[in-house]
């Protein structure tokens, strides 16, 4: 016990403190999700975010201080995205067989995602920089922040919108697909990755490997398509 307490005291004086807090929050959140049988509402990202956010607000810690300690996790976003190529390779035959409907769903989904968000925000009177921040909300965070900055948006606002989109998508995807009676895990996963990027992909992998594979494909391809479509659609508003 003294060793654990001493380690905690040491970490609290270094930037590693917030990295440790983030990892512990994730372990707690993942444990809660497992106990619930991976219920959509018990989303591990949502729970872990709530724990860390509560600690940041309670301790008066700035986001910059938090990020300085937890940036190693941010660095791992890139390798984690590349690692999605492994299940893609293992299921390459199934992927090739569904290539045409996937491409159609990709362009339709990306276009609807951008246009619906911008249309609603414009109707509510959102300024130009908020529209630019909102356009790439359905792609993975590093790409979304880069697209947002290029369009004249606020990358930090985009990051928050991306995370919110991912959490909502991960919570809604299973009940929505069940209500629509969509049983094809490839289609379910592709929709999750397309609408809710990495968080939706993580949710898809907890449900089915094939769903996770197709979610990973949608995650990667949507980053490319959104980077091309977002400036075009934004120009219409």
Protein Blocks (a to p, Z undefined) as FASTA:
>chain_A
ZZmmmmmmmmmmpmklmmmmmmmmmmmmmmmmmmnoopaklcfklmmmmmmmmmmmmnop
afklmmmmmmmmmmmmmmmmmmmmmmmmmmmmmmmmmmmmmmmmmmmmmmmmmmmmmmmm
mmnopafklmmmmmmmmbcfklmmmmmmmnopafklmmmmmmmmmmmmmmmmmmmmmmno
pabfklmmmmmmmmnmmmlmmmmmmmomklmmmmmmmmmmmmmmmmmmmmmmmmmZZ
